[in-house]
Amino acid sequence: MARVLCAAGTREILEAWLDGKPIRDEYLIVAGGAPAGAGAYSCSTAPGDS
């Protein structure tokens, strides 16, 4: 079941990108060079972090 959901999400992302439509925030990791979507909550951007 997890593979089916992953494949469906991947397809949705690719179709949006190919159609020039925005990708849903849930799928974003980085946007404009900064953490976005789930990535914004799972990554730290504090000075000194690497």
Buried (B, 14 or more C-beta within 10 A) or exposed (E): EEEEEEEEEEEEBEEBEEEEEEBEEEBBEEBEEEBBBEEBEEEEEEEEEE
